[in-house]
Each structure stands twice: as structure tokens, then as C-alpha cells.
């Protein structure tokens, strides 16, 4: 196994009966890749579940066991109260997809973790599950575990938690006196540890991020800031009716009368009247709200149907989503060089480069029907309608594109050259816009980079 304390320098070979197992060699190459070298917990997670699988112990791969054995949670840990395994599983799936699309594109097979569980699958590049090296019993266990999905994993985890808690209840009374004596000494130790941990997190929070100059420029004004996620229900109405509704029609409620075939009246009413947004947008809003530059007293979330033109004049606005899901983007991109457009009854979308420079294309199109395809996104930082504040536009051709744009804004240094060029002597930023390209794999964005940019 792998030890977080000792980094990635030592990975023990599990007793597989075959030291030349290509699947285990793949695991070793992955944890040694650049995407995993600085992610010891993700590497430890991957090594653990792959080792258990290759030794035929898929039934041991549960959320509870991973929490205890990988993330050093105590035996009293409860998965309903601590979602660390689920959070890291999402990151691990994304890192594995990135590796398969980039460094691992020439590997004989790839590792996937199907949604609904934590048992890894070794799949050939043509999509076949690699089971020829497993025993028949291990194959049956893998199939049962994969089919059971998160229900089986959850039930096993709860049973393990309940069993352990029950055992504690049976033994706690005889030990109560000794435990109380130890508690006094342990309290002093906790005080020291707590002070150290708090100092660590305060230091981490104060660390300057590459995009901090953007957030400082946006949030340091005394204006309110409105964060506007996508209207996913409106987007579904457009897709189902194959009609594009401009901002004017959106404000008048024209979408409320569009016919929605093959849908009962109750479902139609829900889609037209309830406020739906995407999980990606929810993540983006949550991440923005936690930025150290944000004043929580001046940050407000507005659903697109509740936003008003005065909001775009009196404050700062962060618009998430393109005009297909957030019609207010129509105003924000009106004077931009990079603009998202739709055609063919909402079945095709592209980014138009209205004034391409040498080496740039006129259009950047995403082929949605392909499981892995290029996708594009636009980030724009512009004055608001009154020139008193700013509008930050975060829009993609699809969910993966919007996710890529948000990741670039919130993590890493991809935008650093643009931000440096746009920064003025007083710390403010000149208006800018950036065109991004990413690869969408199962609606997750990987390998994002800047295609072109403009700075006023």
C-alpha cells in the first residue's frame, strides 16, 4: 500500500500471484504521473481500491472502509456525516479521465470507477472490460459489486458503522473511569494540535492565488455583487421545443407557452415554473462565496428569472452559462469578440471569433454527439451597463465548457498571463475576454488551455 507520510516513494506489490500483472503496472504508472505525484491522498485512494480488486476483495471496497483505511478516519466515523470519500472519488474519476486522455492515451487499457460505487474497472481502449486475468470468482464479485452500486456500498458501510458503535456501547461502562482519567491528559494535547491546525488553515486561506487580482478588482468596490447561475429548466424547454428564445422573449415569458411534446401537463408546469439549475453551477456559486476577497454582506444569488436590468447597472454581476441557459449573457456578450451562437433548432452551438487574428479560426464548434470531444468556453470581464461596476461572464458551449471556465478562474495559473497583461498600475483590471478550449469526457472538462484572448 501507500503511505501519505512517506509520499509516493514506496508502493508495495499486492500478492496477486503474478508480479507481471499489467493492470498493477498501470496503477504504478498512474500514481507516478504528473497529475498524481502531488496528490498523495488520491494516489493512496487509487492504490487501495485497485489492490483490493486485483486480490479479489471487491466486497471490502465500501465507503466506510475507504474512509477508515485510506483517509485515517476513526472506527466511529459515519459516512452520513463525513463525505470525504465521495468528494475524493469525484476528483479521482476526473484525474483518471485526464490521464487516459493525455499521458495515458497509448496505454493498453484504462482505469474507470463507475458511478454508484468505488470498485475500479480495468477497461481496454476499445471499451471491453479486462477480466481475463481475474479468477472466475473475482469476476463474479466484480459484476455483483458494480451492479449493486452505491446501494450495496452504502448498506455495507452502515452495517459496519452500526456493528462497531454497538460494540462500543457494550464495553464503554467498565472503561468509563479510565477513559475519564485519560481525557484530562488528552485535552491538553488537543489544545496544542488545534492551535497548530488553525494556524495551518489560516495560512492556507491567506495564500495568494494566481486569480486573486481578478477577485480583488471585482469585489473591493462597495457595490453589491449578484451571482446568477443558469436557468436549466429554461434550457430544457428550448431543447424540447427546439426553439431559441432571446432575452426579450425570456423577460416576457414567451417560453411559458412553448409546446413540450411527450410530457404530461404536471411535468410541463414544473419545468416552466420551478427554478432549476445545474450541479456544476451550484459548485461554482459555492466556490465563489468562499473566496477570501468576498464580503458576504454584499454577495447575493439571483435566479435569472428574478434578475432585473437595474441590477446590471447598480452592481457587479457574475453570469454563469451561455445565452441558451442564461439569456442575460446576450447583453454581456453583445460587444465581445468571442460570442456563443446557436442554430439548427438548438442542436448545434459554436463560438464565433468576430475579428480573428492570424492563426485563429472564424468558428469553434463542439460536436456534442461524440463521447469525447473538444468544447469551448468564454470568460469575459467587462464594465456593467452603467460603467460603475463590472460583469464577469462565465459561459461554455456545454456544461463541460462552463466547468472548464470556472476551474480556470478558481484554480491554477492558466489565466495568469492574461491577468498580468490586463492589470493596471492602480491594481484594477482592464476589460478582457478569453477563449478556452477543453476536452469533454463524459461531460467533464480536462486539459483546458487558452486559445485566444483580447484586452482593451
N, C-alpha and C positions, 0 to 999 in steps of 0.2 A: 504493500500500500504506500501512500504518500504522506509525508508529514509536513504540515503547514509551517512548523517551527524551523524545519530544515530546508524550506523552499522546495525546488524541483530536482535536487541533485540526486535523489535516490528513489527509484521505483522498483519495488520487489515484483519478480515474476510470479504470478499465481501458479499453483500446482495444477496445470492443465493437462499434464501428460504429454505435451508437445511443445517443446521450447521454441519451435519454429512457427508457431501459430501466427499466420499473417494478420489476424484480427488484433491480437495483442500488440504486434509490432506497429500496427496502425495507431493504436492508442498511444504508444510511446512517441511516435512521430507527432501526433497532435499536441500532446502536452509539452513537447519541445518546440512547437511552432511559436512564432512571434505573437500570435493572438492569445496564447495561453501562458507564456513564460511569466507574465506579470499578473496572472490571475490564479494564485495558488489554490484558492477555495474552489474555483471552477474545475481546475485540474484534479483536485482531490475528489470532487464530486464525480467526474467522469471516470477516473481510475477505479473508484469504489464500485459503481454500478456495472462497469464492464467486467471487472474481476469477478463479481458475484455471478454475472450472466454466463461468463465463459466457464465457470466452475459448476454450472447447473443449479445455482441457488437463486433463481429469479423470484421465488416466493419470499425471499428475505428482503427484496428491494421494495420497501414501503417508505412512505413519507416519514413516519416516526423513526424507523431505523436509520434512515439517511440523516435526519436531524441529530440523532444521538452519536452516530459513528463518524459522520463527516464534519458536522458543524459543532461538535462537542457540547450539544445540549444535554442538560441533566436528565436522569431517568424519569423525573417528574414532569418533563416537558410535554406540553399539549399542543398538537398541531392546529387545533381550532383557535388558539390564542397567538400562535407564532407562525407566520407564513414564510419563514426564511427559505425553506426548501422550494416552495412554489416560485418565489422570486428568483432564486438562483437557477431553477430549471428553465425559466423563460430565457435568461441570459445564456445558459448553456446551449439551448436549442439554436439561438441566434449565432453564437460563436461557431458551432459545428457547421451551420449552413454557410457562414462566411468562409470557413476553412475549405469546405467542399467546393465552393465557387472560385477560390483563389489558389492558395498554396496546395490544396489537395485535389485540384482538378484532374491530375494524372494518376491519382490513387486507384487501385483496382476496385475498391469499394469505399463506402462512406458509412458514417455512424449517424443514426437518427434516433430520436426519442419521441415516439408517437404521443400526441396529446392524449391526456387521460391517464397517464401512468409514468413510471420512471424507468422501465425496462428498456435498455437500448436495443436497437435492431441494426445488424450489420447488413447493409444492402449493396448489391452490385451496382455499378454505374448505370446499368440498364433497368434498375428498379427492382430486380429479384432479391428476395431475402436470402442471405448467405447462411444456410443451415447445414450444409454438407459436412462441416467439421464438427457439428454437435452430435451428441448421442441422441437416440430416439426419445429417451426420457426428457432430456433437456429441451428438445424441440417441442414436445407436448407442453412442458411447463411454460415455455416462452409464448406459445399460442394461447394458452389459457390466461396467462397474465395480461397479454395485450388485449384480448377480447374483454376481460373483466374491467380493464381500465381503471379509472380513478375510483370507482365504487369499491372494487376489491381492495385497492391500496388503502382507501380511507377506512374501510371496515377493519382491516388487519391492524392499522395504526391505532384506531380507537380501542380495539381489544387489548393490544399491548399496553396502551396507556392505562386502561381500566384495571388490568391484571396487576400492574405494578403499584398503582395507587391503593388497590385493595390490600396488597401485601404490606404496604406501609401502615395502613390502619390497624392491621393485626399485631404489628410489632412495636408501635410507637409508645404505648403506655409504659412497658418496662424500661424503656430507654429515656423517658422524659427527663429524669433528674440529670443524667449525664449530658443530655442534649442542652439543658439549660446552662450547665456549667461551661460547656464549650461555646455557647452563644456569646457569652461576655467577651471571651478572647477573640472570637471571630468578628465581633463588631468592630474592634479596633483595626483589624486587618481590612475590613470592608471600607472603613473611612479612608485609609491610605489608598486603596485601589480606586475608590470613587473619585478622589481628588486627581489621581493620575489620568483616569479615563476622561473626566470632564475637561482637563487641560488639553488632552489629545483632540477631542471633538471641537473645542473652541478654536484650537489652532487650525484644524482642518476647515472649519467654517470660514475662518479669516483668510484662507489661501486665495490668492488672486487667480481667477480663471481667465483663459485667453479671451473669452467673450465678455468679460466684466465691463470693458469700456462701453459696449453697446447698452448693457442694462443700466449702467450708471447714467449714461446720456439720456436714456428713456425715462428712468424713474426719479431722477433727482429734482425734477421740476415739481412745483406744488400742485400740479394738476392731478385729477383723478385718472386712473387707467382702467379701461374696460377691456376684459379678455372675452373674446367672442368665439366659442367653438362652432363646429359645423352643425348644420341642421340636417341630420342624417335622414329623418323622415321625409323632408322635402326632396332630398336627393333620390330617395326610393320612389317617390311619386313621379319625378321626372323620368326615371329609368323605366318604370312600369308603363307610363303613358307615352313614353318616347317623345317627350316634349321638353324643350328648354324654356324656362321662364326667366325673363330678365328681372333686374332689381325692381323696376317699376311694377311689373306684374306681381312680384313677390309681396311688395308693400300693399298692393290692393287685394291680395288674397286670391289671385286667379287660380292658383294650384288647388284650391278647395273644391273646384268644380270639374277638375280633370277626371275623365273616366279611368277606372282602375280595373281592368279585366281580371276574371278568375279570382275575385276577392269578395268575401261577403261584406254586407253593409257595416257590421260592427267593426271588422278589421279596417275597413276604409276610414271609418270615423276616427279610430285610434290613430291611424297613420297621419291623418290630416290635422288632428288637434293636439296630440301629445308631443312633448318635447324630447326627441331622441337625439343623442349624439354618439360618437364612436368612442371605443375604449382608448384608442390612440390619442384622441383629443383630450380625454379625461386625464391621461398621463401627462400630456403637455401642460395643461392648466395646473395640475398639481405641482409639477416641477417648477413652473414659473412662480407660483405662490410661495415656494420655499427658497427662492433666490435671496441672498443676503441683502441685495440692493433694494428689495421691495419694502414699501411701507404698507403693512396690512390694512391700515385705516383708509388707504386711498386706492385699494385694489378691489374691483368689482367684476363679477361674472355676469355677462348679459347673453341670453339666448338670442340668436339672430332675429327672431320674430319680435323681440322686445326692444331691440336697439332702435335708436332714433337718430335722425340726421344731426340734431343738436349735439349728440354725444361725440360725433366725429368732428365737431367744431370746438367743443368746450374742453376736451380732454385728450389723453393719449388712448390709442386703441390698438389692440393686438388681435388681428383677424386670422383665424385658423381655418384653412380649407379654401379650395378654389371656388369660382362662381357657381359651379354645379352643386355645391353643398353649402356654400356661404355666399349668397348673392351680393353681400356688401363688398366682396372682392372686386366686383365690377367697377366700383368707384375707385378703389385703391390702385388698380392696375391700368386705369384709363390712360395715364401719361407715361407708363413704363415702356421700356424697350422690349422686355420679355413678358409676353402675355399668354395666358392659357385660353384656348378656344375649344369648342365642341362642334361636332357636325354629325351627319348621318343618324339623326334622331337619338342623340346622346350615346351612340355606340362607339364613337371614336373621339379622342382628345389629343391635343398636341400643344407644345409651347412654340409660339411664333416669335422669331427674332426679327423685329421690325426694321432694324438697320444693322444687318450683320457685318462684322469686321472680317478681314481676311482670315480664312481658316474656320469661320463659323458657318453653320448651316442656317437656312431660312426657316426650317421647321424641325422640331424634335418630337418624334411621335413614339408613343408607347403602344405595344401590341399586347393587349390585355389577355388574349386567348392563350398565350404561351405561359406555362407554369413558371419559367424563369425568363425574365425579360428586362430590358433597360426601362427605367422610368425616370421622370424628370420632375424637378421642383423649382420654385422661385421663392427667394427671400428678398423682400424689399423694405427699405427704411425710408419713409417719406414724410413730409410735413402733413399735418392734419388739414382739414378743409378750411380752417381759419388761419393757418400758419402759426398758431400759438403752441402747438404740441406736435406729436408725431403719430404716424400709423406704421405699425410693423405687420407686414403681410407674410404669412407662412402658408404656402399653398403647393400642392402636388397634383400630378395627373391622376393619382390614385392614393389609397391610404398609405401604401409603402412610400410614395413620394413625399407626402406630408410628414410621415415619420422620419424620413431621412433629413428633411429640412429642420425639423425640431431637434433631432440629435446633433446636427451640426451647430445649432445655436446654443445648445445646452452643454455639450461635451466636446472635448478635443480642441484642436487648433486649426481645423480646416479653413475657417474664415479669417484667421489671423492676418494674412497678407492684405486682404481687402479692408479690414478694420484699421490696420496701420495706415493705409493709404487714405482712408476717409477721415481720419482723426485730425481735428483742428487744434490750434495752439491752446484754446481755452478748454479742451477736453471733450467738447461736443463732436458729433459726427456729421459729416456732410451726407446728404441723401445718397443712397447706393442701392443697387439691385444685383442679385447673384443668381445665375442659372446653375443648378446642380444636376448631375447625373448619378444614378444609383442602379443597382441590380435588385429587382424584386424577386424574392424566392418565397413562394407561398405567402405572399403579401407582407413579407418582412424585408426591410431595406438593408443591403450590405454594400460595402466598397463604394462609399459616396465620395465624389470629388467635384471640384468646381470646373465647369465647362467654360463659362464666360462671366464677366462682371462689368458693371458700369458705375462710375462715381461722378456725381455732379460737381 
